[in-house]
Amino acid sequence: MGKMTLAAMFDGYGAPEVLRVARVDRPEPGPTDVLVRVEASSVNGGEVIARQGKLRLLTGRKFPQRVGIDLVGEITEVGAGVTDLAIGDRVWGAVDERGSRGAAAEYVLAPAANVSIAPPSLTSVEAASLLSGGNTSLVALRETVRLQPGERLLVRGAAGGVGAVGVQIGRMLGVHVTALASPATFDFVRGLGADEVIDYHTPADELGRFDVIFDTRGTDLRAFRRRLAPGGRMVTIAFDIDRIARSLGYILLSGVHGSRRVRLFFGHPRRELFAELADTAERGDLRPIVDEVYPLSRIGEAHARLERGGVRGKVVLDLHAKSREAG
């Protein structure tokens, strides 16, 4: 029998209680892979929705299914074709969320092209809190909608794992940031650099005009699109799970009718982005926001925490905290 490792998975869609931690074979790296001893990962909204079964047309009915996308850890093995990373390097990055290599595990295989050296000044838990939100926000705002200095940016879900980084990147890029959040998080969001914070219950038609809208919710896209100024751009990282066909149809049609297009963004992890994100964090332009920390053995509780809502930043898994209490 080969070496074994622990990994989180589920055998059927459902509530957080379907998650379990099991012993699995430790993977062997292919020519372009690295094997990482994971120190921290995070819980993302997409994997919660997938576990609930709301994306079963995409995720299928083959079980068990693994969970976890981003990772911070130490390389323990490298593939024969990997020459620019070495055993002992502390890296951060992501697995392909469309594949079967969940990052919520003690050891994870990742393509070498999907990881870079982790920021030295951050702990692994802190670094994990920046990964998915940082990668998504940086690409969506700078590359997808080409946010320019002096523009007006609206961030929906500004206290969450992606929105909190989006606010910071907006500030870094020199724009006026308006954030939608719950009143309980107003001071927190202002501390991230938002110029204005508004209750997220405020009807869209009572808001001003914006050059760019960064949406992390996926609902009421039509109403928010109307708040775009001429030449405005809107990018969303979500769609309405309860009305998937209608929501995706509207996003597609927005590119055909009218000038104010809504773009649906899916992250594509790559090394150069993670390397740039690490440099940005080292300069102090981004700060990690950790909501609560759980050991791998309490993966179900970590998912439940995100489902309850009101999360500030990210829910993080600490793979070194085998019996530590959350928080």
Salt bridges, closest charged atoms under 4 A:
ASP11 OD2 - ARG20 NE 2.52
ASP33 OD2 - ARG101 NH2 3.40
GLU39 OE1 - ARG90 NE 3.85
GLU74 OE1 - ARG37 NH1 3.87
ASP84 OD2 - ARG271 NH1 2.51
ASP96 OD1 - ARG98 NE 3.15
GLU106 OE2 - LYS322 NZ 3.21
GLU143 OE2 - ARG142 NH2 3.44
GLU143 OE2 - ARG270 NH2 3.50
GLU151 OE1 - ARG233 NH2 2.93
ASP187 OD1 - ARG190 NH1 3.18
ASP199 OD1 - HIS201 ND1 3.09
ASP215 OD1 - ARG156 NH1 2.70
ASP240 OD2 - ARG243 NH1 3.32
GLU272 OE2 - ARG270 NE 3.06
GLU276 OE2 - ARG142 NH1 2.26
ASP285 OD2 - ARG283 NE 3.09
ASP291 OD2 - ARG305 NE 2.98
GLU292 OE2 - ARG305 NE 3.15
GLU301 OE1 - ARG298 NH2 2.75
GLU307 OE2 - ARG51 NH2 2.21
ASP318 OD2 - ARG324 NH1 2.92
GLU325 OE1 - ARG298 NH1 3.67
